[in-house]
Each structure stands twice: as structure tokens, then as C-alpha cells.
Amino acid sequence: MLYILIEALLAGSILILIVWWTMFHGRQKGEKKQAEKSNDK
């Protein structure tokens, strides 16, 4: 039972790492600011 819990936590951590990496990798200062988004119109 403990092994299944550890494996599930590890899989969740990897999933969160992948999502974080794809969202913020390559941006100098994180997410775009609201002013930059309004210029896209």
C-alpha cells in the first residue's frame, strides 16, 4: 500500500513539473502582464 502511495505522489510530482516547465520555460520573467495581452487585439 505504501509503495502505491509513493508511486502516485511521484507521478503527480512529475505531472506538475511537466506542466510548470511547459508554461514558463523560455519566458524571461514568468507570465505576460495584462498590458501586453491588451496589445494583441
Protein Blocks (a to p, Z undefined) as FASTA:
>chain_A
ZZmmmmmmmmmmmmmmmmmmmmmgopanlpadfklmmmmZZ
